[in-house]
Amino acid sequence: MSGNDYGAALKPGERAPASYAASAVASRGREHTEPECPTRSPFQRDRDRVIHSTPFRRLLHKTQVFVFHEGDHYRTRLTHSLEVAQIARTIARQLRLDEDLAEALALAHDLGHPPFGHAGERALDGIMADYGGFDHNAQSLKIVMRLERKYRGFDGLNLTWETLEGLAKHNGPIIDERDNAVGKVARLLHPWRSLQLEQHASAEAQVAALADDIAYVSHDTDDGLRAGLLQMRDLKQAPFAGGIAERVFAGGDDLEDSRAIYELTRAMITGMISDCVAETRRRLASLAPGTPEDIRLAGGPAVAFSEPVGADIRNLKAYLFERVYRHDRVMRVMGDAELVVVDLFQRYLTEPALLPEAWQFAVRARQGRRLARLVADFVAGMTDRLAIAEHRRLFDATPELR
């Protein structure tokens, strides 16, 4: 890679990457050999391929918590992914890691989510139980390795080993052979190379995973407040957010609702980032890693929240689960959304001729498990609005999802 100058010089104010940061120069490469890009590092190229992919664009109309037509200001999978990327870059910069790899992983981590968020995933996992189940993390990996078809020389996006590793281990090492994700990932990687699933991922991948947590607990709190599912006065009793809410209103409850909500969520994000950076620096000082491999071989995660804040965040997730994700209004809509996904899957499975023309060639060569997996890939790729439109086309009655 001597012909590239992307690592040759630092701009004023920049710091050299840490010795334990992932290195684009020393990347383990791609499944399919390609000429190097003269203007971008391999990780920058990965990031750009994700952004320009069709599945990334579809995230605009995929549910985070609220279905797209419930309001213009709620998060979607796309805006969530952008927020995760911003947080990941911030943390990576503080820790002198490769920001481009952290950003690429943040932008790609939800590519495999089906329509209607976790409701769609539950529906697909249930109906695919006899065919290996469905996991959105494994589906993200499948998309970037096989399903996206736009390049002349290969299927997928042909991302670097480091980006694939981070996607596969978004939730940490995969060591339980009974876990469906192991089989799914292993089948995707054959006959290329191992992603060392039993090891921890790079520090950049760990940063992207924690950035995901930071983004969704803060913006789901924001969306829950704006939707009226949470009340600011009640939130003062919530884990982690409660103390921040008390400080926001220390001068009185005279802030406009929208300003109060923003003050709360921005302080939550800042607090979680600051804690993560401080705790990770403490762990790195103790671990003293000299190479990226030292991070992978560590006995535990190198990037983490402190124990008190980590416990608070886990409790806040439980709080949100009870009051937002399991709220009667959300459950009613998501219950109907699951029925839409199940209906579509069953109809396409029994009548595959209803699939789009572009999928018909693949349909002819498949039956049983392989056909079910193909149908699951198609349904998982749908946006909320396409799923609703297709259901209206194929069935006499479609839930309003409101």
Phi, psi and omega in degrees: 000021183295340181284348180262151181242018185291344178244013189281321186218149178262145175286160178305133178090346180278153177248150179296145177300150177292157181295337181267001177287149174297144183244123176293330180294321181259024180303149178281004170094192183238159179300318179248124182293133178226155172298148179290154174277133183286346187240352185226149173287164178303323181286326174296321178295320175301311180304314183293324178295323176296311183299323183272004181278154177297316179301328178293317179297324181296337181299340179302326183243036173241139187295139163265292172238318183252136178299147191307325186275003179280346178170151183279345190253000177280156180292150168245176177299329180290309181295326174301312182297323178293321178294319177300318181297319180296317179293319180298317179297319180300312181293316181300321180295319179297327183263004180061041177262177178281106184296326183292320178293316178300319180292316180301317180293320179296319182289332185265349194295337182248016181301331184273001181292134177282179176297155176065029171059223184290338175295316177296323178293318177300318181297313181292321180296321179292314185284341177263012184304322181280355183237022177102001177075186180219134180224124187291333177292315176296325179293324176300316179296319180296322179299311185283344180260333188222315195283325178287124186233096180218345183262148186292324190265355185193160170273159181079193181257355179053053181282166180291160177305318184295323178289318177297319179300314181296323178292317181296325185253032182303327179257016179106183179303148177249099188243351182270111182296342177279347180288127180304328183299328180299310181296318180298311182294318180299319180294325180292322185283332180295134003256032184283263185207163181286146172261014179051059188298336182281348180265164172290159178276177177299163176299324180296320178293321177295322176298314180299323180293317178289327176298325176300314178298314181300315183295313189282328178289329179283313184281337174287330171296314178302307181296322179297321177292315182294331180276352181082009178281335175240151175243138183302321181296326178284330183294340179298342178264359185281151175299145178062302183292333185299312180297323178292318178300320178298319180290321179302321184258020181298330181269007181121161183265041186260005177288144171300149184306313184295323179289321179297317180297317180293319177301320180295307187290325179293324177291325176298313182297313180300317180296317180291319178297314182299317179294317180299315181296316182295315181293321180293320177298321178297315180294320180295323178297323179286319182286326181051055181289142178255342182218164175301329181294330177296328176293317181294326185269000179297153182286353179203178180295140176273332181255121186197165168277159170296159184300316179297315181289322177301318178295319178298319181292320176299319178291325176294321176301317178296321178299313179294322179302316183288319190259342179245296186295329180257012177297145183306319181296315180291317182296323179297314180294315183290329175297316177294323179296320177300320179297321178299314181295316180297315179303312182297314181301310183297321181293314180294325181293320180277335179228070184298344176296344179282347177293156180303156183303324182296339180265352188293326179297317179293326181298321186300331185262011187231149173204167178059230184301318184292324176291319179299319180294322178297315179297319178298320177299318181293312182295319180297330180281349183291147167278167176305311187291327176292319179299318179294316181296318179293322178296320178294327179289324189261344184231157182286330182225136180232132178302149180286337181056050177225000000 
